[in-house]
Amino acid sequence: MTKPYLNAKGKGEADYDYANDILFFKIKDREYSHSIELEDIVLDIDVSGIITGIQIFAASNMFQIEKEALQNNKKFIFSL
């Protein structure tokens, strides 16, 4: 059996919700199936069973950086 593989280079996006302190990474154009909730992280899974989104709650606390640094960071690179 072959494991599912996703080449998502250049197909992802990152966003930061300053008011709620949520950092979000997402692969574009994938069909959402369900989510898996962990403590401060939610993983979005597509119909092929591949992680296609990651939400990190209380991101500034998790990474121990100011919220402004997350809001102003334009250098996120999304590559799987």
Distance bins in CASP14 RR format, pairs under 12 A and 6 or more apart:
PFRMAT RR
TARGET T0000
AUTHOR 0000-0000-0000
RMODE 2
METHOD distances of the structure
MODEL  1
2 48 0 0 0 0 0 1 0 0 0 0 0
3 48 0 0 0 0 0 1 0 0 0 0 0
3 49 0 0 0 0 0 1 0 0 0 0 0
3 50 0 0 0 0 1 0 0 0 0 0 0
4 30 0 0 0 0 0 1 0 0 0 0 0
4 45 0 0 0 0 0 1 0 0 0 0 0
4 46 0 0 0 0 1 0 0 0 0 0 0
4 47 0 0 0 0 0 1 0 0 0 0 0
4 48 1 0 1 0 0 0 0 0 0 0 0
4 49 1 0 0 1 0 0 0 0 0 0 0
4 50 1 0 1 0 0 0 0 0 0 0 0
4 51 0 0 0 0 0 1 0 0 0 0 0
4 52 0 0 0 0 0 1 0 0 0 0 0
4 80 0 0 0 0 0 1 0 0 0 0 0
5 48 0 0 0 0 1 0 0 0 0 0 0
5 49 0 0 0 0 0 1 0 0 0 0 0
5 50 0 0 0 0 1 0 0 0 0 0 0
5 80 0 0 0 0 1 0 0 0 0 0 0
6 12 0 0 0 0 0 1 0 0 0 0 0
6 27 1 0 0 1 0 0 0 0 0 0 0
6 28 0 0 0 0 0 1 0 0 0 0 0
6 29 0 0 0 0 0 1 0 0 0 0 0
6 30 0 0 0 0 1 0 0 0 0 0 0
6 45 0 0 0 0 0 1 0 0 0 0 0
6 46 0 0 0 0 1 0 0 0 0 0 0
6 47 0 0 0 0 0 1 0 0 0 0 0
6 48 1 0 0 1 0 0 0 0 0 0 0
6 49 0 0 0 0 1 0 0 0 0 0 0
6 50 1 0 1 0 0 0 0 0 0 0 0
6 51 0 0 0 0 1 0 0 0 0 0 0
6 52 1 0 0 1 0 0 0 0 0 0 0
6 53 0 0 0 0 0 1 0 0 0 0 0
6 78 0 0 0 0 0 1 0 0 0 0 0
6 79 0 0 0 0 0 1 0 0 0 0 0
6 80 1 0 1 0 0 0 0 0 0 0 0
7 27 0 0 0 0 0 1 0 0 0 0 0
7 50 0 0 0 0 0 1 0 0 0 0 0
7 78 0 0 0 0 0 1 0 0 0 0 0
7 79 0 0 0 0 1 0 0 0 0 0 0
7 80 1 0 0 1 0 0 0 0 0 0 0
8 25 0 0 0 0 0 1 0 0 0 0 0
8 26 0 0 0 0 1 0 0 0 0 0 0
8 27 1 0 1 0 0 0 0 0 0 0 0
8 28 0 0 0 0 1 0 0 0 0 0 0
8 29 0 0 0 0 1 0 0 0 0 0 0
8 30 0 0 0 0 1 0 0 0 0 0 0
8 46 0 0 0 0 0 1 0 0 0 0 0
8 50 0 0 0 0 1 0 0 0 0 0 0
8 51 0 0 0 0 1 0 0 0 0 0 0
8 52 0 0 0 0 1 0 0 0 0 0 0
8 53 0 0 0 0 1 0 0 0 0 0 0
8 54 0 0 0 0 0 1 0 0 0 0 0
8 77 0 0 0 0 0 1 0 0 0 0 0
8 78 1 0 0 1 0 0 0 0 0 0 0
8 79 1 0 0 1 0 0 0 0 0 0 0
8 80 1 0 1 0 0 0 0 0 0 0 0
9 27 0 0 0 0 0 1 0 0 0 0 0
9 28 0 0 0 0 0 1 0 0 0 0 0
9 77 0 0 0 0 1 0 0 0 0 0 0
9 78 1 0 0 1 0 0 0 0 0 0 0
9 79 1 0 1 0 0 0 0 0 0 0 0
9 80 1 0 0 1 0 0 0 0 0 0 0
10 26 0 0 0 0 0 1 0 0 0 0 0
10 27 0 0 0 0 1 0 0 0 0 0 0
10 28 0 0 0 0 1 0 0 0 0 0 0
10 29 0 0 0 0 0 1 0 0 0 0 0
10 76 0 0 0 0 0 1 0 0 0 0 0
10 77 0 0 0 0 1 0 0 0 0 0 0
10 78 1 0 0 1 0 0 0 0 0 0 0
10 79 1 0 0 1 0 0 0 0 0 0 0
10 80 0 0 0 0 1 0 0 0 0 0 0
11 25 0 0 0 0 0 1 0 0 0 0 0
11 26 0 0 0 0 1 0 0 0 0 0 0
11 27 1 0 1 0 0 0 0 0 0 0 0
11 28 1 0 1 0 0 0 0 0 0 0 0
11 29 1 0 0 1 0 0 0 0 0 0 0
11 30 0 0 0 0 1 0 0 0 0 0 0
11 52 0 0 0 0 1 0 0 0 0 0 0
11 53 0 0 0 0 0 1 0 0 0 0 0
11 78 1 0 0 1 0 0 0 0 0 0 0
11 79 0 0 0 0 1 0 0 0 0 0 0
11 80 0 0 0 0 1 0 0 0 0 0 0
12 24 0 0 0 0 0 1 0 0 0 0 0
12 25 1 0 0 1 0 0 0 0 0 0 0
12 26 1 0 0 1 0 0 0 0 0 0 0
12 27 1 0 1 0 0 0 0 0 0 0 0
12 28 1 0 1 0 0 0 0 0 0 0 0
12 29 0 0 0 0 1 0 0 0 0 0 0
12 30 0 0 0 0 1 0 0 0 0 0 0
12 52 0 0 0 0 1 0 0 0 0 0 0
12 53 0 0 0 0 1 0 0 0 0 0 0
12 54 0 0 0 0 0 1 0 0 0 0 0
12 76 0 0 0 0 1 0 0 0 0 0 0
12 77 0 0 0 0 1 0 0 0 0 0 0
12 78 1 0 1 0 0 0 0 0 0 0 0
12 79 0 0 0 0 1 0 0 0 0 0 0
12 80 0 0 0 0 1 0 0 0 0 0 0
13 23 0 0 0 0 0 1 0 0 0 0 0
13 24 0 0 0 0 1 0 0 0 0 0 0
13 25 1 0 0 1 0 0 0 0 0 0 0
13 26 1 0 1 0 0 0 0 0 0 0 0
13 27 0 0 0 0 1 0 0 0 0 0 0
13 28 1 0 0 1 0 0 0 0 0 0 0
13 29 0 0 0 0 0 1 0 0 0 0 0
13 30 0 0 0 0 0 1 0 0 0 0 0
13 52 0 0 0 0 0 1 0 0 0 0 0
13 53 0 0 0 0 1 0 0 0 0 0 0
13 54 0 0 0 0 0 1 0 0 0 0 0
13 74 0 0 0 0 0 1 0 0 0 0 0
13 76 0 0 0 0 1 0 0 0 0 0 0
13 77 0 0 0 0 0 1 0 0 0 0 0
13 78 1 0 0 1 0 0 0 0 0 0 0
14 22 0 0 0 0 0 1 0 0 0 0 0
14 23 1 0 0 1 0 0 0 0 0 0 0
14 24 1 0 0 1 0 0 0 0 0 0 0
14 25 1 0 1 0 0 0 0 0 0 0 0
14 26 1 0 0 1 0 0 0 0 0 0 0
14 27 0 0 0 0 0 1 0 0 0 0 0
14 28 0 0 0 0 0 1 0 0 0 0 0
14 53 0 0 0 0 0 1 0 0 0 0 0
14 54 0 0 0 0 1 0 0 0 0 0 0
14 55 0 0 0 0 0 1 0 0 0 0 0
14 56 0 0 0 0 0 1 0 0 0 0 0
14 59 0 0 0 0 0 1 0 0 0 0 0
14 70 0 0 0 0 1 0 0 0 0 0 0
14 71 0 0 0 0 0 1 0 0 0 0 0
14 73 0 0 0 0 1 0 0 0 0 0 0
14 74 0 0 0 0 1 0 0 0 0 0 0
14 75 0 0 0 0 1 0 0 0 0 0 0
14 76 1 1 0 0 0 0 0 0 0 0 0
14 77 0 0 0 0 1 0 0 0 0 0 0
14 78 1 0 0 1 0 0 0 0 0 0 0
14 79 0 0 0 0 0 1 0 0 0 0 0
15 22 0 0 0 0 1 0 0 0 0 0 0
15 23 1 0 0 1 0 0 0 0 0 0 0
15 24 1 0 1 0 0 0 0 0 0 0 0
15 25 0 0 0 0 1 0 0 0 0 0 0
15 26 1 0 0 1 0 0 0 0 0 0 0
15 28 0 0 0 0 0 1 0 0 0 0 0
15 53 0 0 0 0 0 1 0 0 0 0 0
15 54 0 0 0 0 0 1 0 0 0 0 0
15 55 0 0 0 0 1 0 0 0 0 0 0
15 56 0 0 0 0 0 1 0 0 0 0 0
15 59 0 0 0 0 0 1 0 0 0 0 0
15 70 0 0 0 0 0 1 0 0 0 0 0
15 71 0 0 0 0 0 1 0 0 0 0 0
15 73 0 0 0 0 0 1 0 0 0 0 0
15 74 0 0 0 0 0 1 0 0 0 0 0
15 76 0 0 0 0 1 0 0 0 0 0 0
15 78 0 0 0 0 0 1 0 0 0 0 0
16 22 1 0 0 1 0 0 0 0 0 0 0
16 23 1 0 1 0 0 0 0 0 0 0 0
16 24 1 0 0 1 0 0 0 0 0 0 0
16 25 0 0 0 0 0 1 0 0 0 0 0
16 55 0 0 0 0 0 1 0 0 0 0 0
16 56 0 0 0 0 1 0 0 0 0 0 0
16 57 0 0 0 0 0 1 0 0 0 0 0
16 59 1 0 0 1 0 0 0 0 0 0 0
16 60 0 0 0 0 1 0 0 0 0 0 0
16 63 0 0 0 0 0 1 0 0 0 0 0
16 65 0 0 0 0 0 1 0 0 0 0 0
16 66 0 0 0 0 0 1 0 0 0 0 0
16 67 0 0 0 0 1 0 0 0 0 0 0
16 68 0 0 0 0 0 1 0 0 0 0 0
16 69 0 0 0 0 1 0 0 0 0 0 0
16 70 1 0 1 0 0 0 0 0 0 0 0
16 71 1 0 1 0 0 0 0 0 0 0 0
16 72 0 0 0 0 1 0 0 0 0 0 0
16 73 1 0 0 1 0 0 0 0 0 0 0
16 74 0 0 0 0 0 1 0 0 0 0 0
16 76 0 0 0 0 1 0 0 0 0 0 0
17 23 1 0 0 1 0 0 0 0 0 0 0
17 24 1 0 0 1 0 0 0 0 0 0 0
17 55 0 0 0 0 1 0 0 0 0 0 0
17 56 0 0 0 0 0 1 0 0 0 0 0
17 57 0 0 0 0 1 0 0 0 0 0 0
17 58 0 0 0 0 0 1 0 0 0 0 0
17 59 0 0 0 0 1 0 0 0 0 0 0
17 60 0 0 0 0 0 1 0 0 0 0 0
17 67 0 0 0 0 1 0 0 0 0 0 0
17 70 0 0 0 0 1 0 0 0 0 0 0
17 71 0 0 0 0 1 0 0 0 0 0 0
18 24 0 0 0 0 0 1 0 0 0 0 0
18 59 0 0 0 0 0 1 0 0 0 0 0
18 60 0 0 0 0 1 0 0 0 0 0 0
18 66 0 0 0 0 0 1 0 0 0 0 0
18 67 1 0 1 0 0 0 0 0 0 0 0
18 68 0 0 0 0 1 0 0 0 0 0 0
18 69 0 0 0 0 0 1 0 0 0 0 0
18 70 1 0 0 1 0 0 0 0 0 0 0
18 71 1 0 1 0 0 0 0 0 0 0 0
18 72 0 0 0 0 1 0 0 0 0 0 0
18 73 0 0 0 0 0 1 0 0 0 0 0
19 67 0 0 0 0 1 0 0 0 0 0 0
19 71 0 0 0 0 0 1 0 0 0 0 0
20 40 0 0 0 0 0 1 0 0 0 0 0
20 55 0 0 0 0 0 1 0 0 0 0 0
20 56 0 0 0 0 0 1 0 0 0 0 0
20 57 1 0 0 1 0 0 0 0 0 0 0
20 58 0 0 0 0 1 0 0 0 0 0 0
20 59 0 0 0 0 1 0 0 0 0 0 0
20 60 0 0 0 0 0 1 0 0 0 0 0
20 67 0 0 0 0 0 1 0 0 0 0 0
20 70 0 0 0 0 0 1 0 0 0 0 0
20 71 0 0 0 0 0 1 0 0 0 0 0
21 40 0 0 0 0 1 0 0 0 0 0 0
21 55 0 0 0 0 0 1 0 0 0 0 0
21 56 0 0 0 0 1 0 0 0 0 0 0
21 57 1 0 0 1 0 0 0 0 0 0 0
21 58 1 0 1 0 0 0 0 0 0 0 0
21 59 1 0 1 0 0 0 0 0 0 0 0
21 60 1 0 1 0 0 0 0 0 0 0 0
21 61 1 0 0 1 0 0 0 0 0 0 0
21 62 0 0 0 0 1 0 0 0 0 0 0
21 63 0 0 0 0 0 1 0 0 0 0 0
21 65 0 0 0 0 0 1 0 0 0 0 0
21 66 0 0 0 0 0 1 0 0 0 0 0
21 67 1 0 0 1 0 0 0 0 0 0 0
21 68 0 0 0 0 0 1 0 0 0 0 0
21 69 0 0 0 0 0 1 0 0 0 0 0
21 70 1 0 0 1 0 0 0 0 0 0 0
21 71 0 0 0 0 1 0 0 0 0 0 0
22 40 0 0 0 0 1 0 0 0 0 0 0
22 41 0 0 0 0 0 1 0 0 0 0 0
22 42 0 0 0 0 1 0 0 0 0 0 0
22 54 0 0 0 0 0 1 0 0 0 0 0
22 55 1 0 1 0 0 0 0 0 0 0 0
22 56 1 0 0 1 0 0 0 0 0 0 0
22 57 1 0 1 0 0 0 0 0 0 0 0
22 58 0 0 0 0 1 0 0 0 0 0 0
22 59 1 0 0 1 0 0 0 0 0 0 0
22 60 0 0 0 0 0 1 0 0 0 0 0
22 61 0 0 0 0 0 1 0 0 0 0 0
22 62 0 0 0 0 0 1 0 0 0 0 0
22 67 0 0 0 0 0 1 0 0 0 0 0
22 70 0 0 0 0 1 0 0 0 0 0 0
22 71 0 0 0 0 0 1 0 0 0 0 0
23 40 0 0 0 0 0 1 0 0 0 0 0
23 41 0 0 0 0 1 0 0 0 0 0 0
23 42 0 0 0 0 0 1 0 0 0 0 0
23 53 0 0 0 0 0 1 0 0 0 0 0
23 54 0 0 0 0 1 0 0 0 0 0 0
23 55 1 0 0 1 0 0 0 0 0 0 0
23 56 1 0 1 0 0 0 0 0 0 0 0
23 57 0 0 0 0 1 0 0 0 0 0 0
23 58 0 0 0 0 1 0 0 0 0 0 0
23 59 1 1 0 0 0 0 0 0 0 0 0
23 60 0 0 0 0 1 0 0 0 0 0 0
23 61 0 0 0 0 0 1 0 0 0 0 0
23 62 0 0 0 0 1 0 0 0 0 0 0
23 63 0 0 0 0 1 0 0 0 0 0 0
23 65 0 0 0 0 0 1 0 0 0 0 0
23 67 0 0 0 0 0 1 0 0 0 0 0
23 69 0 0 0 0 0 1 0 0 0 0 0
23 70 1 0 0 1 0 0 0 0 0 0 0
23 71 0 0 0 0 1 0 0 0 0 0 0
23 73 0 0 0 0 1 0 0 0 0 0 0
23 76 0 0 0 0 1 0 0 0 0 0 0
24 41 0 0 0 0 0 1 0 0 0 0 0
24 42 0 0 0 0 1 0 0 0 0 0 0
24 43 0 0 0 0 0 1 0 0 0 0 0
24 44 0 0 0 0 1 0 0 0 0 0 0
24 52 0 0 0 0 0 1 0 0 0 0 0
24 53 1 0 0 1 0 0 0 0 0 0 0
24 54 1 0 0 1 0 0 0 0 0 0 0
24 55 1 0 1 0 0 0 0 0 0 0 0
24 56 1 0 0 1 0 0 0 0 0 0 0
24 57 0 0 0 0 1 0 0 0 0 0 0
24 59 0 0 0 0 1 0 0 0 0 0 0
24 70 0 0 0 0 0 1 0 0 0 0 0
24 76 0 0 0 0 0 1 0 0 0 0 0
24 78 0 0 0 0 0 1 0 0 0 0 0
25 41 0 0 0 0 0 1 0 0 0 0 0
25 42 0 0 0 0 0 1 0 0 0 0 0
25 43 0 0 0 0 0 1 0 0 0 0 0
25 44 0 0 0 0 1 0 0 0 0 0 0
25 51 0 0 0 0 1 0 0 0 0 0 0
25 52 0 0 0 0 1 0 0 0 0 0 0
25 53 1 0 1 0 0 0 0 0 0 0 0
25 54 1 0 1 0 0 0 0 0 0 0 0
25 55 0 0 0 0 1 0 0 0 0 0 0
25 56 0 0 0 0 1 0 0 0 0 0 0
25 59 0 0 0 0 0 1 0 0 0 0 0
25 76 1 0 0 1 0 0 0 0 0 0 0
25 77 0 0 0 0 0 1 0 0 0 0 0
25 78 1 0 0 1 0 0 0 0 0 0 0
25 79 0 0 0 0 0 1 0 0 0 0 0
25 80 0 0 0 0 0 1 0 0 0 0 0
26 32 0 0 0 0 1 0 0 0 0 0 0
26 42 0 0 0 0 0 1 0 0 0 0 0
26 43 0 0 0 0 0 1 0 0 0 0 0
26 44 1 0 0 1 0 0 0 0 0 0 0
26 46 0 0 0 0 0 1 0 0 0 0 0
26 51 0 0 0 0 0 1 0 0 0 0 0
26 52 1 0 0 1 0 0 0 0 0 0 0
26 53 1 0 1 0 0 0 0 0 0 0 0
26 54 1 0 0 1 0 0 0 0 0 0 0
26 55 0 0 0 0 1 0 0 0 0 0 0
26 76 0 0 0 0 0 1 0 0 0 0 0
26 78 0 0 0 0 1 0 0 0 0 0 0
26 80 0 0 0 0 0 1 0 0 0 0 0
27 43 0 0 0 0 0 1 0 0 0 0 0
27 44 0 0 0 0 1 0 0 0 0 0 0
27 45 0 0 0 0 0 1 0 0 0 0 0
27 46 0 0 0 0 1 0 0 0 0 0 0
27 48 0 0 0 0 0 1 0 0 0 0 0
27 50 0 0 0 0 1 0 0 0 0 0 0
27 51 0 0 0 0 1 0 0 0 0 0 0
27 52 1 0 1 0 0 0 0 0 0 0 0
27 53 1 0 0 1 0 0 0 0 0 0 0
27 54 0 0 0 0 1 0 0 0 0 0 0
27 78 1 0 0 1 0 0 0 0 0 0 0
27 79 0 0 0 0 0 1 0 0 0 0 0
27 80 1 0 0 1 0 0 0 0 0 0 0
28 46 0 0 0 0 0 1 0 0 0 0 0
28 52 0 0 0 0 1 0 0 0 0 0 0
28 53 0 0 0 0 0 1 0 0 0 0 0
28 78 0 0 0 0 1 0 0 0 0 0 0
29 46 0 0 0 0 1 0 0 0 0 0 0
29 52 0 0 0 0 1 0 0 0 0 0 0
30 44 0 0 0 0 1 0 0 0 0 0 0
30 45 0 0 0 0 1 0 0 0 0 0 0
30 46 1 0 1 0 0 0 0 0 0 0 0
30 47 0 0 0 0 1 0 0 0 0 0 0
30 48 0 0 0 0 1 0 0 0 0 0 0
30 49 0 0 0 0 1 0 0 0 0 0 0
30 50 1 0 0 1 0 0 0 0 0 0 0
30 51 0 0 0 0 1 0 0 0 0 0 0
30 52 1 0 1 0 0 0 0 0 0 0 0
30 53 0 0 0 0 1 0 0 0 0 0 0
30 80 0 0 0 0 0 1 0 0 0 0 0
31 44 0 0 0 0 0 1 0 0 0 0 0
31 45 0 0 0 0 0 1 0 0 0 0 0
31 46 1 0 1 0 0 0 0 0 0 0 0
31 47 1 0 1 0 0 0 0 0 0 0 0
31 48 0 0 0 0 1 0 0 0 0 0 0
31 49 0 0 0 0 0 1 0 0 0 0 0
31 50 0 0 0 0 0 1 0 0 0 0 0
31 52 0 0 0 0 1 0 0 0 0 0 0
32 42 0 0 0 0 0 1 0 0 0 0 0
32 43 0 0 0 0 0 1 0 0 0 0 0
32 44 1 0 0 1 0 0 0 0 0 0 0
32 45 1 0 0 1 0 0 0 0 0 0 0
32 46 1 0 0 1 0 0 0 0 0 0 0
32 47 1 0 0 1 0 0 0 0 0 0 0
32 48 0 0 0 0 0 1 0 0 0 0 0
32 49 0 0 0 0 0 1 0 0 0 0 0
32 50 0 0 0 0 0 1 0 0 0 0 0
32 51 0 0 0 0 0 1 0 0 0 0 0
32 52 1 0 0 1 0 0 0 0 0 0 0
32 53 0 0 0 0 1 0 0 0 0 0 0
33 43 0 0 0 0 0 1 0 0 0 0 0
33 44 0 0 0 0 1 0 0 0 0 0 0
33 45 1 0 1 0 0 0 0 0 0 0 0
33 46 1 0 1 0 0 0 0 0 0 0 0
33 47 1 0 1 0 0 0 0 0 0 0 0
33 48 0 0 0 0 1 0 0 0 0 0 0
33 49 1 0 0 1 0 0 0 0 0 0 0
33 50 0 0 0 0 1 0 0 0 0 0 0
33 51 0 0 0 0 0 1 0 0 0 0 0
33 52 0 0 0 0 1 0 0 0 0 0 0
33 53 0 0 0 0 0 1 0 0 0 0 0
34 42 0 0 0 0 0 1 0 0 0 0 0
34 43 0 0 0 0 1 0 0 0 0 0 0
34 44 1 0 0 1 0 0 0 0 0 0 0
34 45 1 0 1 0 0 0 0 0 0 0 0
34 46 0 0 0 0 1 0 0 0 0 0 0
34 47 0 0 0 0 1 0 0 0 0 0 0
34 49 0 0 0 0 1 0 0 0 0 0 0
34 51 0 0 0 0 0 1 0 0 0 0 0
34 52 0 0 0 0 0 1 0 0 0 0 0
34 53 0 0 0 0 0 1 0 0 0 0 0
35 41 0 0 0 0 0 1 0 0 0 0 0
35 42 1 0 1 0 0 0 0 0 0 0 0
35 43 1 0 0 1 0 0 0 0 0 0 0
35 44 1 0 1 0 0 0 0 0 0 0 0
35 45 1 0 0 1 0 0 0 0 0 0 0
35 46 0 0 0 0 0 1 0 0 0 0 0
35 49 0 0 0 0 0 1 0 0 0 0 0
35 51 0 0 0 0 0 1 0 0 0 0 0
35 52 0 0 0 0 0 1 0 0 0 0 0
35 53 0 0 0 0 1 0 0 0 0 0 0
35 54 0 0 0 0 0 1 0 0 0 0 0
35 55 0 0 0 0 1 0 0 0 0 0 0
36 42 1 0 0 1 0 0 0 0 0 0 0
36 43 1 0 1 0 0 0 0 0 0 0 0
36 44 0 0 0 0 1 0 0 0 0 0 0
36 45 1 0 0 1 0 0 0 0 0 0 0
36 49 0 0 0 0 0 1 0 0 0 0 0
36 51 0 0 0 0 1 0 0 0 0 0 0
36 52 0 0 0 0 0 1 0 0 0 0 0
36 53 0 0 0 0 0 1 0 0 0 0 0
36 54 0 0 0 0 0 1 0 0 0 0 0
36 55 0 0 0 0 0 1 0 0 0 0 0
37 43 0 0 0 0 1 0 0 0 0 0 0
37 44 0 0 0 0 0 1 0 0 0 0 0
37 45 0 0 0 0 0 1 0 0 0 0 0
37 54 0 0 0 0 0 1 0 0 0 0 0
37 55 0 0 0 0 1 0 0 0 0 0 0
37 57 0 0 0 0 1 0 0 0 0 0 0
38 51 0 0 0 0 0 1 0 0 0 0 0
38 54 0 0 0 0 0 1 0 0 0 0 0
38 55 0 0 0 0 0 1 0 0 0 0 0
38 56 0 0 0 0 1 0 0 0 0 0 0
38 57 0 0 0 0 1 0 0 0 0 0 0
38 62 0 0 0 0 0 1 0 0 0 0 0
39 56 0 0 0 0 0 1 0 0 0 0 0
39 57 0 0 0 0 1 0 0 0 0 0 0
39 58 0 0 0 0 1 0 0 0 0 0 0
39 61 0 0 0 0 0 1 0 0 0 0 0
39 62 0 0 0 0 1 0 0 0 0 0 0
40 54 0 0 0 0 0 1 0 0 0 0 0
40 55 0 0 0 0 1 0 0 0 0 0 0
40 56 1 0 0 1 0 0 0 0 0 0 0
40 57 1 0 1 0 0 0 0 0 0 0 0
40 58 1 0 1 0 0 0 0 0 0 0 0
40 59 0 0 0 0 1 0 0 0 0 0 0
40 60 0 0 0 0 0 1 0 0 0 0 0
40 61 0 0 0 0 1 0 0 0 0 0 0
40 62 1 0 0 1 0 0 0 0 0 0 0
40 63 0 0 0 0 0 1 0 0 0 0 0
41 51 0 0 0 0 0 1 0 0 0 0 0
41 53 0 0 0 0 0 1 0 0 0 0 0
41 54 1 0 0 1 0 0 0 0 0 0 0
41 55 1 0 0 1 0 0 0 0 0 0 0
41 56 1 0 1 0 0 0 0 0 0 0 0
41 57 1 0 0 1 0 0 0 0 0 0 0
41 58 0 0 0 0 1 0 0 0 0 0 0
41 59 0 0 0 0 1 0 0 0 0 0 0
41 62 0 0 0 0 1 0 0 0 0 0 0
42 51 0 0 0 0 0 1 0 0 0 0 0
42 52 0 0 0 0 0 1 0 0 0 0 0
42 53 0 0 0 0 1 0 0 0 0 0 0
42 54 1 0 0 1 0 0 0 0 0 0 0
42 55 1 0 1 0 0 0 0 0 0 0 0
42 56 0 0 0 0 1 0 0 0 0 0 0
42 57 1 0 0 1 0 0 0 0 0 0 0
43 49 0 0 0 0 0 1 0 0 0 0 0
43 50 0 0 0 0 0 1 0 0 0 0 0
43 51 1 0 1 0 0 0 0 0 0 0 0
43 52 0 0 0 0 1 0 0 0 0 0 0
43 53 1 0 0 1 0 0 0 0 0 0 0
43 54 1 0 1 0 0 0 0 0 0 0 0
43 55 0 0 0 0 1 0 0 0 0 0 0
43 56 0 0 0 0 0 1 0 0 0 0 0
44 50 0 0 0 0 1 0 0 0 0 0 0
44 51 1 0 0 1 0 0 0 0 0 0 0
44 52 1 0 1 0 0 0 0 0 0 0 0
44 53 1 1 0 0 0 0 0 0 0 0 0
44 54 1 0 0 1 0 0 0 0 0 0 0
44 55 1 0 0 1 0 0 0 0 0 0 0
45 51 1 0 0 1 0 0 0 0 0 0 0
45 52 1 0 0 1 0 0 0 0 0 0 0
45 53 0 0 0 0 1 0 0 0 0 0 0
45 54 0 0 0 0 0 1 0 0 0 0 0
46 52 1 0 1 0 0 0 0 0 0 0 0
46 53 0 0 0 0 1 0 0 0 0 0 0
50 80 0 0 0 0 1 0 0 0 0 0 0
51 80 0 0 0 0 1 0 0 0 0 0 0
52 78 0 0 0 0 0 1 0 0 0 0 0
52 80 0 0 0 0 1 0 0 0 0 0 0
53 78 0 0 0 0 1 0 0 0 0 0 0
53 80 0 0 0 0 0 1 0 0 0 0 0
54 62 0 0 0 0 0 1 0 0 0 0 0
54 76 0 0 0 0 0 1 0 0 0 0 0
54 78 0 0 0 0 1 0 0 0 0 0 0
54 80 0 0 0 0 0 1 0 0 0 0 0
55 62 0 0 0 0 0 1 0 0 0 0 0
56 62 1 0 0 1 0 0 0 0 0 0 0
56 63 0 0 0 0 1 0 0 0 0 0 0
56 70 0 0 0 0 1 0 0 0 0 0 0
57 63 0 0 0 0 0 1 0 0 0 0 0
58 64 0 0 0 0 0 1 0 0 0 0 0
58 65 0 0 0 0 0 1 0 0 0 0 0
58 67 0 0 0 0 0 1 0 0 0 0 0
58 70 0 0 0 0 0 1 0 0 0 0 0
59 65 0 0 0 0 1 0 0 0 0 0 0
59 66 0 0 0 0 0 1 0 0 0 0 0
59 67 0 0 0 0 1 0 0 0 0 0 0
59 69 0 0 0 0 0 1 0 0 0 0 0
59 70 1 0 1 0 0 0 0 0 0 0 0
59 71 0 0 0 0 0 1 0 0 0 0 0
59 73 0 0 0 0 0 1 0 0 0 0 0
60 66 1 0 0 1 0 0 0 0 0 0 0
60 67 1 0 1 0 0 0 0 0 0 0 0
60 68 0 0 0 0 1 0 0 0 0 0 0
60 69 1 0 0 1 0 0 0 0 0 0 0
60 70 1 0 0 1 0 0 0 0 0 0 0
60 71 0 0 0 0 1 0 0 0 0 0 0
60 73 0 0 0 0 0 1 0 0 0 0 0
61 67 0 0 0 0 1 0 0 0 0 0 0
61 70 0 0 0 0 0 1 0 0 0 0 0
62 70 0 0 0 0 0 1 0 0 0 0 0
63 69 0 0 0 0 1 0 0 0 0 0 0
63 70 1 0 0 1 0 0 0 0 0 0 0
63 73 0 0 0 0 0 1 0 0 0 0 0
64 70 0 0 0 0 0 1 0 0 0 0 0
65 71 0 0 0 0 0 1 0 0 0 0 0
65 72 0 0 0 0 0 1 0 0 0 0 0
65 73 0 0 0 0 1 0 0 0 0 0 0
66 72 0 0 0 0 1 0 0 0 0 0 0
66 73 0 0 0 0 0 1 0 0 0 0 0
67 73 0 0 0 0 0 1 0 0 0 0 0
69 75 0 0 0 0 0 1 0 0 0 0 0
69 76 0 0 0 0 0 1 0 0 0 0 0
70 76 0 0 0 0 1 0 0 0 0 0 0
END
